[in-house]
Amino acid sequence: MGLDRHGAEFLFQVLTEREEKDSVAIASKESFGGWTKTFADSRLCAGIVGRFPSRA
C-alpha cells in the first residue's frame, strides 16, 4: 500500500513526536531500499527511516 505525500508527511510527524516519548516498532516484508515504492517522496522516506534507531 502506497502513501501519498500528505500521508507520508503525517506519518513523519507522528513518528517524530512519538520518538521523543517512547519506542516505535515497525514491521515490513519490504527491504528499506524498497520503501521508496511505499512513500511518494524519497526525501520523506529517508526522513522516516532515519527516525528508526540503528541496530549495531
C-alpha positions in Angstrom: 0.0 0.0 0.0 1.5 3.3 -1.0 1.2 6.6 0.8 0.7 10.0 -1.0 2.8 12.9 0.1 0.2 14.1 2.7 0.1 10.6 4.3 3.8 10.3 4.3 4.2 13.8 5.9 1.6 12.8 8.6 3.4 9.6 9.3 6.7 11.5 9.6 5.1 13.9 12.1 3.6 11.1 14.2 7.0 9.2 14.3 8.9 12.4 15.2 6.5 13.2 18.1 6.4 9.6 19.2 10.2 9.3 19.1 10.5 11.9 21.8 8.3 9.9 24.2 8.8 6.2 23.6 9.9 3.5 21.3 8.3 2.7 17.9 8.3 -0.7 16.3 7.7 -1.1 12.5 7.4 -4.4 10.7 7.7 -4.8 6.9 8.5 -7.6 4.5 10.0 -4.9 2.2 13.7 -4.0 2.5 14.5 -0.4 3.3 15.6 0.0 -0.3 12.1 -0.8 -1.4 10.3 1.6 0.9 10.5 4.3 -1.8 7.7 2.4 -3.6 5.5 2.9 -0.5 6.3 6.6 0.1 5.7 9.0 -2.7 8.7 11.2 -1.8 12.2 9.7 -1.4 13.3 12.5 0.9 10.3 11.8 3.2 11.1 8.1 3.0 14.7 8.8 4.1 13.5 11.0 7.0 11.1 8.4 8.2 13.7 5.6 8.0 16.1 8.0 9.8 13.7 8.1 12.8 14.4 4.4 13.5 17.4 3.7 15.7 20.1 1.6 14.0 21.0 -1.8 15.4 24.7 -2.4 15.8 
